[in-house]
Amino acid sequence: MSHRPLRSRPTRRQRSAARRDARVLAAVLGGSGLLHLAKPAVYDAVVPRSVPGPPRFWTIASGLAELGIAAALLVPRSRPAGGLAAAALFVAVFPANVSMALRAVRSDRATAARTAVTLVRLPLQVPLVTRALGVRRAS
């Protein structure tokens, strides 16, 4: 006889929180995806030099990925996969966020506000990942 760990079903409250979080994450990812496509030069500049290929490819690809994941988060049937994909994307773009922060810290031209924003956003990746995984679990 196979022994599987018991997995409890998400409560109504957890499902409600997951729907809310999915909408918030979809808005964040959708907005970011649109910005990647509308202003790609801004994002090209922060693609780490260690990433192979032209920065524009990665800018457009990440923008399209963000839009696709945002759409998946909004559709109940694809929400679990969207939550997992969002968590993976947040982890995957972390090196670019670190690169952007390091460049701002080292730059004589970066304003104090820009430097602060790039540094503050680094620890914000943790709640983004945990919320995305929560969406996956509770959907």
C-alpha positions, 0 to 999 in steps of 0.5 A: 500500500502506498503512503502519501502524505496527507495534503489538506485542501486550501481553506476559503480564506487561503483561496481568497488570499491567493486570488487577491495575490494573483491579481496583484502579481499579474498587475506587477508583472503585466506593468513591468512586461509592458514597460520592457516592450515600450522602453527596452533601452532602459532594461537593456542597460541592466542585463548582466554582461555575463548573460550570453547574446544581445541584451535586447533579446533578453529584454524582449523575452523577459517582457513577453514572459512577464505578460504571459505569466500575468495572463496565466495568473488571471485565469483560474485554471492556469493560476497554479502554473502561473504562480510557479512560473512567477516564482521562477521568474522572480528568482531568474531576474534576481541577478539583473536586479543585483547588477542594477544595484551594484551599478547604481552604487558604483556610479557617480551619476546615479542619484541617491533615490535611484540607488536607494530604489535599486537596493530596496527592491532586492529584499522585496524579491523574497515576498514576491517569490513567497506570494507567487508560491502561495498562489500556486499552493492555494489555487 
